[in-house]
Amino acid sequence: MELQVKKLRPDAILPTRGSAQAAGYDLYACLDEEELEIPPHATVRVPTGLCIAVPDGYFAAVFARSGLATREGLRPANCVGVCDSDYRGEYLIMLHNDTDRPRRIRGGDRVAQMVVLPYLPVTFREVEELSETERGQGGFGSTGR
């Protein structure tokens, strides 16, 4: 599958994979300033400088980068971003600092990862009853460990 990407600024970096089998494509910060400070427990908007056309029937899911989240305490504020196939604006990462110390992002830093996934369009039909299952209405923790 080939995705069309429009650079909004010449220094924007196209998404890359860390290995041939990686599912996620790294997204890079494209900043107007040299660096961006993220105060403790705050969220800032990090531009990527990219607009991406995802084909119909798919969406781009934006996830945290494992190393950035575990070592630096930085993750997307909404945990998983959903970029629909009809969105043509800039991919922005709302990066949240979960730590008690300020963190800094520089232009060209990898700030998130994007996975392109298919989805199933569905319709909803109201019914009086649902089919029975062994689990039934058992909720959190109801199936054991």
N, CA, C and O atoms as CSV, one atom per row, in Angstrom:
chain,resi,resn,atom,element,x,y,z
A,1,MET,N,N,0.853,-1.170,0.000
A,1,MET,CA,C,0.000,0.000,0.000
A,1,MET,C,C,0.901,1.235,0.000
A,1,MET,O,O,1.896,1.287,0.722
A,2,GLU,N,N,0.550,2.202,-0.796
A,2,GLU,CA,C,1.295,3.448,-0.859
A,2,GLU,C,C,0.402,4.578,-0.357
A,2,GLU,O,O,-0.749,4.700,-0.777
A,3,LEU,N,N,0.936,5.404,0.542
A,3,LEU,CA,C,0.196,6.547,1.067
A,3,LEU,C,C,0.785,7.827,0.500
A,3,LEU,O,O,2.004,7.981,0.425
A,4,GLN,N,N,-0.076,8.732,0.106
A,4,GLN,CA,C,0.371,10.040,-0.361
A,4,GLN,C,C,0.602,10.926,0.855
A,4,GLN,O,O,-0.214,10.976,1.775
A,5,VAL,N,N,1.746,11.632,0.837
A,5,VAL,CA,C,2.123,12.504,1.947
A,5,VAL,C,C,2.490,13.869,1.391
A,5,VAL,O,O,3.262,13.980,0.438
A,6,LYS,N,N,1.929,14.899,1.995
A,6,LYS,CA,C,2.253,16.270,1.612
A,6,LYS,C,C,3.063,16.902,2.730
A,6,LYS,O,O,2.636,16.911,3.884
A,7,LYS,N,N,4.244,17.434,2.386
A,7,LYS,CA,C,5.057,18.157,3.360
A,7,LYS,C,C,4.585,19.598,3.422
A,7,LYS,O,O,4.470,20.267,2.395
A,8,LEU,N,N,4.312,20.075,4.627
A,8,LEU,CA,C,3.925,21.464,4.827
A,8,LEU,C,C,5.139,22.368,5.002
A,8,LEU,O,O,5.064,23.574,4.769
A,9,ARG,N,N,6.264,21.773,5.415
A,9,ARG,CA,C,7.518,22.505,5.582
A,9,ARG,C,C,8.650,21.633,5.041
A,9,ARG,O,O,8.593,20.408,5.148
A,10,PRO,N,N,9.661,22.248,4.470
A,10,PRO,CA,C,10.738,21.454,3.845
A,10,PRO,C,C,11.492,20.553,4.815
A,10,PRO,O,O,12.043,19.533,4.401
A,11,ASP,N,N,11.529,20.908,6.103
A,11,ASP,CA,C,12.272,20.097,7.074
A,11,ASP,C,C,11.424,18.975,7.688
A,11,ASP,O,O,11.900,18.255,8.565
A,12,ALA,N,N,10.184,18.822,7.240
A,12,ALA,CA,C,9.354,17.707,7.729
A,12,ALA,C,C,9.969,16.395,7.262
A,12,ALA,O,O,10.529,16.310,6.170
A,13,ILE,N,N,9.856,15.374,8.107
A,13,ILE,CA,C,10.447,14.058,7.822
A,13,ILE,C,C,9.330,13.060,7.568
A,13,ILE,O,O,8.397,12.948,8.364
A,14,LEU,N,N,9.423,12.330,6.455
A,14,LEU,CA,C,8.431,11.294,6.161
A,14,LEU,C,C,8.494,10.200,7.210
A,14,LEU,O,O,9.568,9.947,7.756
A,15,PRO,N,N,7.375,9.537,7.516
A,15,PRO,CA,C,7.375,8.445,8.496
A,15,PRO,C,C,8.351,7.333,8.085
A,15,PRO,O,O,8.508,7.027,6.903
A,16,THR,N,N,8.996,6.744,9.087
A,16,THR,CA,C,9.956,5.656,8.849
A,16,THR,C,C,9.682,4.512,9.814
A,16,THR,O,O,9.059,4.692,10.861
A,17,ARG,N,N,10.165,3.327,9.434
A,17,ARG,CA,C,10.075,2.159,10.320
A,17,ARG,C,C,11.453,1.868,10.900
A,17,ARG,O,O,12.474,2.059,10.240
A,18,GLY,N,N,11.461,1.401,12.146
A,18,GLY,CA,C,12.717,1.061,12.803
A,18,GLY,C,C,13.311,-0.240,12.312
A,18,GLY,O,O,14.518,-0.448,12.430
A,19,SER,N,N,12.483,-1.127,11.760
A,19,SER,CA,C,12.954,-2.399,11.211
A,19,SER,C,C,11.995,-2.832,10.114
A,19,SER,O,O,10.892,-2.300,9.990
A,20,ALA,N,N,12.424,-3.792,9.330
A,20,ALA,CA,C,11.622,-4.248,8.190
A,20,ALA,C,C,10.279,-4.836,8.623
A,20,ALA,O,O,9.323,-4.791,7.849
A,21,GLN,N,N,10.179,-5.376,9.814
A,21,GLN,CA,C,8.950,-6.001,10.277
A,21,GLN,C,C,8.151,-5.135,11.255
A,21,GLN,O,O,7.134,-5.585,11.782
A,22,ALA,N,N,8.589,-3.918,11.501
A,22,ALA,CA,C,7.889,-3.036,12.442
A,22,ALA,C,C,6.516,-2.659,11.894
A,22,ALA,O,O,6.390,-2.307,10.721
A,23,ALA,N,N,5.503,-2.731,12.726
A,23,ALA,CA,C,4.146,-2.346,12.329
A,23,ALA,C,C,3.966,-0.836,12.366
A,23,ALA,O,O,3.183,-0.280,11.596
A,24,GLY,N,N,4.694,-0.171,13.266
A,24,GLY,CA,C,4.542,1.259,13.447
A,24,GLY,C,C,5.566,2.053,12.656
A,24,GLY,O,O,6.713,1.636,12.495
A,25,TYR,N,N,5.130,3.204,12.166
A,25,TYR,CA,C,5.984,4.141,11.440
A,25,TYR,C,C,6.208,5.353,12.333
A,25,TYR,O,O,5.252,5.987,12.778
A,26,ASP,N,N,7.460,5.671,12.591
A,26,ASP,CA,C,7.777,6.793,13.465
A,26,ASP,C,C,7.336,8.110,12.849
A,26,ASP,O,O,7.515,8.349,11.655
A,27,LEU,N,N,6.752,8.967,13.698
A,27,LEU,CA,C,6.391,10.322,13.317
A,27,LEU,C,C,7.349,11.273,14.021
A,27,LEU,O,O,7.684,11.078,15.189
A,28,TYR,N,N,7.787,12.303,13.302
A,28,TYR,CA,C,8.836,13.202,13.768
A,28,TYR,C,C,8.292,14.606,14.044
A,28,TYR,O,O,7.400,15.091,13.347
A,29,ALA,N,N,8.848,15.244,15.070
A,29,ALA,CA,C,8.498,16.627,15.369
A,29,ALA,C,C,9.054,17.533,14.278
A,29,ALA,O,O,10.189,17.360,13.834
A,30,CYS,N,N,8.256,18.486,13.856
A,30,CYS,CA,C,8.670,19.503,12.882
A,30,CYS,C,C,8.308,20.850,13.501
A,30,CYS,O,O,7.170,21.309,13.395
A,31,LEU,N,N,9.282,21.471,14.143
A,31,LEU,CA,C,9.024,22.650,14.967
A,31,LEU,C,C,9.436,23.940,14.283
A,31,LEU,O,O,10.353,23.960,13.462
A,32,ASP,N,N,8.745,25.020,14.633
A,32,ASP,CA,C,9.133,26.349,14.164
A,32,ASP,C,C,10.314,26.883,14.968
A,32,ASP,O,O,11.118,27.666,14.461
A,33,GLU,N,N,10.413,26.457,16.216
A,33,GLU,CA,C,11.505,26.865,17.078
A,33,GLU,C,C,12.485,25.694,17.220
A,33,GLU,O,O,12.196,24.586,16.767
A,34,GLU,N,N,13.644,25.938,17.849
A,34,GLU,CA,C,14.659,24.891,17.981
A,34,GLU,C,C,14.187,23.737,18.852
A,34,GLU,O,O,14.412,22.570,18.530
A,35,GLU,N,N,13.523,24.075,19.966
A,35,GLU,CA,C,12.988,23.038,20.835
A,35,GLU,C,C,11.709,23.517,21.486
A,35,GLU,O,O,11.385,24.704,21.507
A,36,LEU,N,N,10.996,22.534,22.017
A,36,LEU,CA,C,9.702,22.789,22.644
A,36,LEU,C,C,9.747,22.177,24.033
A,36,LEU,O,O,10.082,21.003,24.184
A,37,GLU,N,N,9.410,22.969,25.054
A,37,GLU,CA,C,9.378,22.447,26.422
A,37,GLU,C,C,7.971,21.995,26.763
A,37,GLU,O,O,6.990,22.676,26.465
A,38,ILE,N,N,7.894,20.832,27.393
A,38,ILE,CA,C,6.617,20.305,27.865
A,38,ILE,C,C,6.671,20.312,29.392
A,38,ILE,O,O,7.376,19.499,29.990
A,39,PRO,N,N,5.932,21.224,30.026
A,39,PRO,CA,C,5.953,21.297,31.492
A,39,PRO,C,C,5.414,20.008,32.122
A,39,PRO,O,O,4.729,19.228,31.460
A,40,PRO,N,N,5.729,19.790,33.411
A,40,PRO,CA,C,5.218,18.607,34.107
A,40,PRO,C,C,3.691,18.537,34.038
A,40,PRO,O,O,3.003,19.538,34.237
A,41,HIS,N,N,3.184,17.359,33.757
A,41,HIS,CA,C,1.746,17.067,33.737
A,41,HIS,C,C,0.962,17.977,32.779
A,41,HIS,O,O,-0.221,18.246,32.986
A,42,ALA,N,N,1.640,18.438,31.742
A,42,ALA,CA,C,1.005,19.304,30.747
A,42,ALA,C,C,1.016,18.625,29.382
A,42,ALA,O,O,1.744,17.659,29.154
A,43,THR,N,N,0.195,19.152,28.485
A,43,THR,CA,C,0.089,18.656,27.119
A,43,THR,C,C,0.411,19.792,26.159
A,43,THR,O,O,-0.073,20.912,26.324
A,44,VAL,N,N,1.234,19.497,25.154
A,44,VAL,CA,C,1.545,20.486,24.125
A,44,VAL,C,C,1.299,19.880,22.744
A,44,VAL,O,O,1.358,18.665,22.560
A,45,ARG,N,N,1.027,20.743,21.800
A,45,ARG,CA,C,0.793,20.328,20.419
A,45,ARG,C,C,2.127,20.275,19.690
A,45,ARG,O,O,2.848,21.270,19.617
A,46,VAL,N,N,2.446,19.098,19.150
A,46,VAL,CA,C,3.694,18.916,18.421
A,46,VAL,C,C,3.357,18.667,16.953
A,46,VAL,O,O,2.796,17.624,16.617
A,47,PRO,N,N,3.694,19.615,16.073
A,47,PRO,CA,C,3.398,19.414,14.654
A,47,PRO,C,C,4.375,18.427,14.013
A,47,PRO,O,O,5.528,18.315,14.428
A,48,THR,N,N,3.891,17.719,12.997
A,48,THR,CA,C,4.759,16.826,12.220
A,48,THR,C,C,5.135,17.445,10.882
A,48,THR,O,O,6.077,16.991,10.233
A,49,GLY,N,N,4.404,18.481,10.463
A,49,GLY,CA,C,4.661,19.082,9.162
A,49,GLY,C,C,4.156,18.244,8.008
A,49,GLY,O,O,4.521,18.488,6.858
A,50,LEU,N,N,3.307,17.242,8.300
A,50,LEU,CA,C,2.829,16.322,7.269
A,50,LEU,C,C,1.311,16.243,7.232
A,50,LEU,O,O,0.646,16.290,8.267
A,51,CYS,N,N,0.774,16.122,6.026
A,51,CYS,CA,C,-0.612,15.733,5.795
A,51,CYS,C,C,-0.544,14.393,5.070
A,51,CYS,O,O,0.258,14.225,4.151
A,52,ILE,N,N,-1.372,13.447,5.473
A,52,ILE,CA,C,-1.303,12.088,4.930
A,52,ILE,C,C,-2.678,11.661,4.447
A,52,ILE,O,O,-3.670,11.821,5.157
A,53,ALA,N,N,-2.735,11.118,3.240
A,53,ALA,CA,C,-3.990,10.605,2.680
A,53,ALA,C,C,-4.036,9.100,2.919
A,53,ALA,O,O,-3.305,8.337,2.288
A,54,VAL,N,N,-4.896,8.688,3.828
A,54,VAL,CA,C,-5.087,7.263,4.132
A,54,VAL,C,C,-6.246,6.764,3.268
A,54,VAL,O,O,-7.276,7.433,3.190
A,55,PRO,N,N,-6.104,5.603,2.616
A,55,PRO,CA,C,-7.172,5.107,1.734
A,55,PRO,C,C,-8.472,4.805,2.481
A,55,PRO,O,O,-8.464,4.504,3.674
A,56,ASP,N,N,-9.588,4.891,1.752
A,56,ASP,CA,C,-10.882,4.514,2.310
A,56,ASP,C,C,-10.817,3.082,2.829
A,56,ASP,O,O,-10.163,2.226,2.233
A,57,GLY,N,N,-11.496,2.829,3.941
A,57,GLY,CA,C,-11.495,1.505,4.549
A,57,GLY,C,C,-10.376,1.317,5.562
A,57,GLY,O,O,-10.267,0.261,6.184
A,58,TYR,N,N,-9.536,2.351,5.730
A,58,TYR,CA,C,-8.406,2.299,6.667
A,58,TYR,C,C,-8.402,3.572,7.506
A,58,TYR,O,O,-9.070,4.549,7.169
A,59,PHE,N,N,-7.643,3.552,8.601
A,59,PHE,CA,C,-7.383,4.750,9.391
A,59,PHE,C,C,-5.969,4.660,9.921
A,59,PHE,O,O,-5.394,3.573,9.983
A,60,ALA,N,N,-5.412,5.774,10.298
A,60,ALA,CA,C,-4.084,5.795,10.906
A,60,ALA,C,C,-4.269,5.926,12.407
A,60,ALA,O,O,-4.862,6.894,12.883
A,61,ALA,N,N,-3.762,4.955,13.152
A,61,ALA,CA,C,-3.793,5.000,14.611
A,61,ALA,C,C,-2.440,5.525,15.083
A,61,ALA,O,O,-1.397,5.025,14.663
A,62,VAL,N,N,-2.458,6.526,15.947
A,62,VAL,CA,C,-1.232,7.132,16.452
A,62,VAL,C,C,-1.040,6.695,17.903
A,62,VAL,O,O,-1.864,6.974,18.774
A,63,PHE,N,N,0.067,6.005,18.131
A,63,PHE,CA,C,0.384,5.431,19.443
A,63,PHE,C,C,1.643,6.075,20.023
A,63,PHE,O,O,2.388,6.752,19.315
A,64,ALA,N,N,1.869,5.856,21.314
A,64,ALA,CA,C,3.115,6.266,21.958
A,64,ALA,C,C,4.284,5.463,21.398
A,64,ALA,O,O,4.115,4.316,20.983
A,65,ARG,N,N,5.446,6.058,21.388
A,65,ARG,CA,C,6.677,5.318,21.118
A,65,ARG,C,C,7.100,4.714,22.458
A,65,ARG,O,O,7.175,5.419,23.464
A,66,SER,N,N,7.371,3.433,22.467
A,66,SER,CA,C,7.654,2.729,23.722
A,66,SER,C,C,8.779,3.372,24.521
A,66,SER,O,O,8.625,3.615,25.718
A,67,GLY,N,N,9.907,3.649,23.876
A,67,GLY,CA,C,11.048,4.227,24.574
A,67,GLY,C,C,10.770,5.610,25.121
A,67,GLY,O,O,11.167,5.922,26.243
A,68,LEU,N,N,10.093,6.445,24.347
A,68,LEU,CA,C,9.778,7.802,24.782
A,68,LEU,C,C,8.834,7.768,25.988
A,68,LEU,O,O,8.980,8.558,26.921
A,69,ALA,N,N,7.888,6.866,25.958
A,69,ALA,CA,C,6.927,6.762,27.057
A,69,ALA,C,C,7.586,6.217,28.325
A,69,ALA,O,O,7.358,6.747,29.412
A,70,THR,N,N,8.398,5.168,28.202
A,70,THR,CA,C,8.968,4.547,29.397
A,70,THR,C,C,10.167,5.297,29.949
A,70,THR,O,O,10.331,5.380,31.166
A,71,ARG,N,N,11.005,5.843,29.086
A,71,ARG,CA,C,12.201,6.545,29.571
A,71,ARG,C,C,11.960,8.013,29.870
A,71,ARG,O,O,12.543,8.556,30.808
A,72,GLU,N,N,11.103,8.670,29.080
A,72,GLU,CA,C,10.904,10.108,29.227
A,72,GLU,C,C,9.541,10.492,29.799
A,72,GLU,O,O,9.330,11.647,30.169
A,73,GLY,N,N,8.622,9.540,29.875
A,73,GLY,CA,C,7.291,9.835,30.409
A,73,GLY,C,C,6.423,10.641,29.468
A,73,GLY,O,O,5.506,11.330,29.915
A,74,LEU,N,N,6.695,10.571,28.158
A,74,LEU,CA,C,5.927,11.324,27.163
A,74,LEU,C,C,5.083,10.382,26.321
A,74,LEU,O,O,5.570,9.366,25.824
A,75,ARG,N,N,3.806,10.735,26.167
A,75,ARG,CA,C,2.876,9.910,25.400
A,75,ARG,C,C,1.799,10.805,24.784
A,75,ARG,O,O,1.578,11.922,25.251
A,76,PRO,N,N,1.128,10.313,23.732
A,76,PRO,CA,C,-0.003,11.084,23.210
A,76,PRO,C,C,-1.055,11.265,24.310
A,76,PRO,O,O,-1.374,10.324,25.036
A,77,ALA,N,N,-1.580,12.465,24.420
A,77,ALA,CA,C,-2.532,12.792,25.490
A,77,ALA,C,C,-3.786,11.937,25.412
A,77,ALA,O,O,-4.348,11.579,26.447
A,78,ASN,N,N,-4.233,11.604,24.215
A,78,ASN,CA,C,-5.441,10.792,24.072
A,78,ASN,C,C,-5.121,9.304,24.000
A,78,ASN,O,O,-5.991,8.497,23.675
A,79,CYS,N,N,-3.889,8.942,24.298
A,79,CYS,CA,C,-3.382,7.564,24.311
A,79,CYS,C,C,-3.336,6.946,22.912
A,79,CYS,O,O,-2.283,6.454,22.505
A,80,VAL,N,N,-4.423,6.955,22.179
A,80,VAL,CA,C,-4.424,6.496,20.791
A,80,VAL,C,C,-5.193,7.520,19.965
A,80,VAL,O,O,-6.375,7.768,20.200
A,81,GLY,N,N,-4.509,8.100,19.006
A,81,GLY,CA,C,-5.159,9.036,18.099
A,81,GLY,C,C,-5.735,8.293,16.909
A,81,GLY,O,O,-5.146,7.318,16.441
A,82,VAL,N,N,-6.877,8.741,16.415
A,82,VAL,CA,C,-7.510,8.133,15.245
A,82,VAL,C,C,-7.566,9.188,14.144
A,82,VAL,O,O,-8.229,10.216,14.288
A,83,CYS,N,N,-6.864,8.924,13.042
A,83,CYS,CA,C,-6.872,9.820,11.887
A,83,CYS,C,C,-7.662,9.133,10.781
A,83,CYS,O,O,-7.200,8.153,10.197
A,84,ASP,N,N,-8.839,9.643,10.499
A,84,ASP,CA,C,-9.742,9.040,9.525
A,84,ASP,C,C,-9.252,9.253,8.093
A,84,ASP,O,O,-8.447,10.145,7.824
A,85,SER,N,N,-9.749,8.425,7.191
A,85,SER,CA,C,-9.313,8.483,5.797
A,85,SER,C,C,-9.725,9.771,5.093
A,85,SER,O,O,-9.128,10.125,4.077
A,86,ASP,N,N,-10.716,10.471,5.597
A,86,ASP,CA,C,-11.124,11.719,4.952
A,86,ASP,C,C,-10.469,12.957,5.565
A,86,ASP,O,O,-10.782,14.078,5.165
A,87,TYR,N,N,-9.562,12.771,6.532
A,87,TYR,CA,C,-8.840,13.895,7.141
A,87,TYR,C,C,-7.649,14.270,6.271
A,87,TYR,O,O,-6.858,13.402,5.902
A,88,ARG,N,N,-7.511,15.541,5.940
A,88,ARG,CA,C,-6.407,16.003,5.104
A,88,ARG,C,C,-5.572,17.093,5.760
A,88,ARG,O,O,-4.745,17.723,5.102
A,89,GLY,N,N,-5.782,17.317,7.051
A,89,GLY,CA,C,-5.005,18.325,7.761
A,89,GLY,C,C,-3.683,17.782,8.259
A,89,GLY,O,O,-3.359,16.611,8.065
A,90,GLU,N,N,-2.921,18.658,8.908
A,90,GLU,CA,C,-1.618,18.270,9.449
A,90,GLU,C,C,-1.789,17.269,10.586
A,90,GLU,O,O,-2.679,17.406,11.425
A,91,TYR,N,N,-0.930,16.269,10.598
A,91,TYR,CA,C,-0.903,15.330,11.719
A,91,TYR,C,C,-0.200,16.027,12.880
A,91,TYR,O,O,0.983,16.358,12.806
A,92,LEU,N,N,-0.961,16.239,13.952
A,92,LEU,CA,C,-0.466,16.890,15.156
A,92,LEU,C,C,-0.474,15.873,16.293
A,92,LEU,O,O,-1.431,15.117,16.455
A,93,ILE,N,N,0.576,15.865,17.058
A,93,ILE,CA,C,0.669,14.958,18.202
A,93,ILE,C,C,0.488,15.791,19.458
A,93,ILE,O,O,1.290,16.679,19.746
A,94,MET,N,N,-0.564,15.502,20.202
A,94,MET,CA,C,-0.787,16.174,21.477
A,94,MET,C,C,0.010,15.375,22.513
A,94,MET,O,O,-0.476,14.378,23.046
A,95,LEU,N,N,1.229,15.819,22.787
A,95,LEU,CA,C,2.159,15.065,23.622
A,95,LEU,C,C,2.020,15.489,25.076
A,95,LEU,O,O,2.110,16.672,25.405
A,96,HIS,N,N,1.796,14.500,25.946
A,96,HIS,CA,C,1.594,14.754,27.374
A,96,HIS,C,C,2.812,14.297,28.172
A,96,HIS,O,O,3.383,13.239,27.909
A,97,ASN,N,N,3.194,15.110,29.145
A,97,ASN,CA,C,4.308,14.808,30.043
A,97,ASN,C,C,3.738,14.271,31.350
A,97,ASN,O,O,3.129,15.013,32.121
A,98,ASP,N,N,3.939,12.985,31.594
A,98,ASP,CA,C,3.437,12.345,32.812
A,98,ASP,C,C,4.373,12.500,34.004
A,98,ASP,O,O,4.070,11.994,35.085
A,99,THR,N,N,5.507,13.188,33.837
A,99,THR,CA,C,6.502,13.263,34.906
A,99,THR,C,C,6.365,14.562,35.699
A,99,THR,O,O,5.548,15.426,35.379
A,100,ASP,N,N,7.186,14.673,36.739
A,100,ASP,CA,C,7.227,15.876,37.571
A,100,ASP,C,C,8.316,16.850,37.111
A,100,ASP,O,O,8.562,17.859,37.772
A,101,ARG,N,N,8.967,16.556,35.989
A,101,ARG,CA,C,10.040,17.420,35.469
A,101,ARG,C,C,9.706,17.878,34.053
A,101,ARG,O,O,9.060,17.146,33.303
A,102,PRO,N,N,10.137,19.073,33.681
A,102,PRO,CA,C,9.937,19.511,32.299
A,102,PRO,C,C,10.688,18.596,31.337
A,102,PRO,O,O,11.764,18.095,31.663
A,103,ARG,N,N,10.132,18.384,30.177
A,103,ARG,CA,C,10.778,17.593,29.118
A,103,ARG,C,C,10.900,18.477,27.885
A,103,ARG,O,O,10.134,19.424,27.710
A,104,ARG,N,N,11.866,18.162,27.037
A,104,ARG,CA,C,12.080,18.953,25.829
A,104,ARG,C,C,12.057,18.059,24.595
A,104,ARG,O,O,12.553,16.933,24.599
A,105,ILE,N,N,11.464,18.604,23.544
A,105,ILE,CA,C,11.420,17.944,22.242
A,105,ILE,C,C,12.133,18.876,21.261
A,105,ILE,O,O,11.918,20.087,21.276
A,106,ARG,N,N,12.980,18.303,20.412
A,106,ARG,CA,C,13.670,19.066,19.383
A,106,ARG,C,C,13.110,18.684,18.017
A,106,ARG,O,O,12.568,17.593,17.841
A,107,GLY,N,N,13.244,19.576,17.068
A,107,GLY,CA,C,12.846,19.255,15.709
A,107,GLY,C,C,13.588,18.017,15.228
A,107,GLY,O,O,14.795,17.898,15.435
A,108,GLY,N,N,12.877,17.096,14.589
A,108,GLY,CA,C,13.485,15.851,14.124
A,108,GLY,C,C,13.402,14.713,15.120
A,108,GLY,O,O,13.729,13.578,14.773
A,109,ASP,N,N,12.971,14.978,16.360
A,109,ASP,CA,C,12.791,13.899,17.341
A,109,ASP,C,C,11.583,13.049,16.952
A,109,ASP,O,O,10.581,13.560,16.451
A,110,ARG,N,N,11.698,11.754,17.189
A,110,ARG,CA,C,10.558,10.853,16.982
A,110,ARG,C,C,9.623,11.012,18.176
A,110,ARG,O,O,10.043,10.842,19.321
A,111,VAL,N,N,8.348,11.342,17.914
A,111,VAL,CA,C,7.428,11.678,19.005
A,111,VAL,C,C,6.241,10.730,19.138
A,111,VAL,O,O,5.551,10.755,20.158
A,112,ALA,N,N,5.989,9.899,18.135
A,112,ALA,CA,C,4.872,8.956,18.179
A,112,ALA,C,C,5.091,7.937,17.067
A,112,ALA,O,O,6.022,8.055,16.270
A,113,GLN,N,N,4.218,6.936,17.030
A,113,GLN,CA,C,4.251,5.984,15.919
A,113,GLN,C,C,2.852,5.804,15.371
A,113,GLN,O,O,1.860,5.854,16.098
A,114,MET,N,N,2.804,5.591,14.057
A,114,MET,CA,C,1.536,5.481,13.347
A,114,MET,C,C,1.420,4.082,12.757
A,114,MET,O,O,2.356,3.573,12.140
A,115,VAL,N,N,0.251,3.466,12.957
A,115,VAL,CA,C,-0.048,2.161,12.376
A,115,VAL,C,C,-1.298,2.334,11.517
A,115,VAL,O,O,-2.306,2.863,11.984
A,116,VAL,N,N,-1.232,1.893,10.271
A,116,VAL,CA,C,-2.388,1.976,9.377
A,116,VAL,C,C,-3.182,0.680,9.527
A,116,VAL,O,O,-2.642,-0.414,9.359
A,117,LEU,N,N,-4.482,0.816,9.848
A,117,LEU,CA,C,-5.332,-0.338,10.153
A,117,LEU,C,C,-6.631,-0.288,9.355
A,117,LEU,O,O,-7.148,0.793,9.071
A,118,PRO,N,N,-7.159,-1.459,8.992
A,118,PRO,CA,C,-8.484,-1.478,8.356
A,118,PRO,C,C,-9.566,-1.343,9.417
A,118,PRO,O,O,-9.339,-1.621,10.595
A,119,TYR,N,N,-10.730,-0.919,8.987
A,119,TYR,CA,C,-11.870,-0.887,9.897
A,119,TYR,C,C,-13.095,-1.393,9.156
A,119,TYR,O,O,-13.137,-1.397,7.926
A,120,LEU,N,N,-14.084,-1.817,9.915
A,120,LEU,CA,C,-15.342,-2.306,9.356
A,120,LEU,C,C,-16.437,-1.282,9.605
A,120,LEU,O,O,-16.768,-1.007,10.759
A,121,PRO,N,N,-17.001,-0.717,8.558
A,121,PRO,CA,C,-18.149,0.163,8.783
A,121,PRO,C,C,-19.348,-0.682,9.199
A,121,PRO,O,O,-19.601,-1.731,8.607
A,122,VAL,N,N,-20.076,-0.242,10.192
A,122,VAL,CA,C,-21.211,-1.011,10.709
A,122,VAL,C,C,-22.440,-0.111,10.796
A,122,VAL,O,O,-22.336,1.114,10.749
A,123,THR,N,N,-23.583,-0.733,10.920
A,123,THR,CA,C,-24.809,-0.019,11.237
A,123,THR,C,C,-25.305,-0.563,12.571
A,123,THR,O,O,-24.938,-1.669,12.969
A,124,PHE,N,N,-26.111,0.188,13.241
A,124,PHE,CA,C,-26.634,-0.224,14.535
A,124,PHE,C,C,-28.144,-0.401,14.437
A,124,PHE,O,O,-28.848,0.434,13.868
A,125,ARG,N,N,-28.628,-1.505,15.001
A,125,ARG,CA,C,-30.057,-1.810,15.007
A,125,ARG,C,C,-30.476,-2.072,16.443
A,125,ARG,O,O,-29.923,-2.948,17.107
A,126,GLU,N,N,-31.429,-1.330,16.911
A,126,GLU,CA,C,-31.924,-1.513,18.271
A,126,GLU,C,C,-32.770,-2.778,18.335
A,126,GLU,O,O,-33.604,-3.021,17.463
A,127,VAL,N,N,-32.545,-3.599,19.394
A,127,VAL,CA,C,-33.309,-4.822,19.610
A,127,VAL,C,C,-33.783,-4.847,21.064
A,127,VAL,O,O,-33.279,-4.101,21.904
A,128,GLU,N,N,-34.753,-5.709,21.346
A,128,GLU,CA,C,-35.265,-5.848,22.712
A,128,GLU,C,C,-34.341,-6.716,23.563
A,128,GLU,O,O,-34.185,-6.453,24.755
A,129,GLU,N,N,-33.728,-7.739,22.982
A,129,GLU,CA,C,-32.865,-8.679,23.708
A,129,GLU,C,C,-31.641,-9.007,22.859
A,129,GLU,O,O,-31.683,-8.930,21.631
A,130,LEU,N,N,-30.548,-9.375,23.534
A,130,LEU,CA,C,-29.341,-9.843,22.863
A,130,LEU,C,C,-29.226,-11.348,23.049
A,130,LEU,O,O,-29.836,-11.906,23.961
A,131,SER,N,N,-28.460,-12.006,22.206
A,131,SER,CA,C,-28.264,-13.449,22.353
A,131,SER,C,C,-27.532,-13.738,23.660
A,131,SER,O,O,-26.749,-12.916,24.137
A,132,GLU,N,N,-27.793,-14.915,24.238
A,132,GLU,CA,C,-27.174,-15.317,25.501
A,132,GLU,C,C,-25.767,-15.844,25.246
A,132,GLU,O,O,-25.492,-16.432,24.200
A,133,THR,N,N,-24.870,-15.626,26.224
A,133,THR,CA,C,-23.518,-16.187,26.185
A,133,THR,C,C,-23.199,-16.760,27.550
A,133,THR,O,O,-23.911,-16.493,28.518
A,134,GLU,N,N,-22.139,-17.545,27.639
A,134,GLU,CA,C,-21.724,-18.118,28.917
A,134,GLU,C,C,-21.335,-17.009,29.896
A,134,GLU,O,O,-21.636,-17.098,31.086
A,135,ARG,N,N,-20.676,-15.984,29.407
A,135,ARG,CA,C,-20.239,-14.880,30.266
A,135,ARG,C,C,-21.401,-13.995,30.685
A,135,ARG,O,O,-21.442,-13.519,31.819
A,136,GLY,N,N,-22.329,-13.776,29.793
A,136,GLY,CA,C,-23.479,-12.931,30.124
A,136,GLY,C,C,-23.082,-11.496,30.386
A,136,GLY,O,O,-22.368,-10.893,29.584
A,137,GLN,N,N,-23.534,-10.938,31.502
A,137,GLN,CA,C,-23.266,-9.548,31.833
A,137,GLN,C,C,-22.053,-9.379,32.731
A,137,GLN,O,O,-21.814,-8.287,33.246
A,138,GLY,N,N,-21.285,-10.443,32.926
A,138,GLY,CA,C,-20.087,-10.357,33.772
A,138,GLY,C,C,-19.123,-9.313,33.248
A,138,GLY,O,O,-18.757,-9.347,32.073
A,139,GLY,N,N,-18.710,-8.396,34.086
A,139,GLY,CA,C,-17.851,-7.291,33.678
A,139,GLY,C,C,-16.410,-7.483,34.088
A,139,GLY,O,O,-15.868,-8.586,34.025
A,140,PHE,N,N,-15.802,-6.396,34.507
A,140,PHE,CA,C,-14.382,-6.382,34.834
A,140,PHE,C,C,-13.982,-7.479,35.802
A,140,PHE,O,O,-14.503,-7.557,36.915
A,141,GLY,N,N,-13.065,-8.318,35.381
A,141,GLY,CA,C,-12.548,-9.377,36.252
A,141,GLY,C,C,-13.452,-10.593,36.377
A,141,GLY,O,O,-13.147,-11.507,37.144
A,142,SER,N,N,-14.556,-10.624,35.642
A,142,SER,CA,C,-15.512,-11.711,35.818
A,142,SER,C,C,-15.056,-13.040,35.227
A,142,SER,O,O,-15.632,-14.080,35.545
A,143,THR,N,N,-14.034,-13.027,34.376
A,143,THR,CA,C,-13.580,-14.272,33.764
A,143,THR,C,C,-12.359,-14.836,34.473
A,143,THR,O,O,-11.761,-15.800,33.995
A,144,GLY,N,N,-11.980,-14.254,35.600
A,144,GLY,CA,C,-10.833,-14.748,36.358
A,144,GLY,C,C,-9.553,-14.087,35.903
A,144,GLY,O,O,-9.561,-13.066,35.216
A,145,ARG,N,N,-8.429,-14.710,36.313
A,145,ARG,CA,C,-7.126,-14.130,35.976
A,145,ARG,C,C,-6.642,-14.590,34.654
A,145,ARG,O,O,-5.560,-14.195,34.221
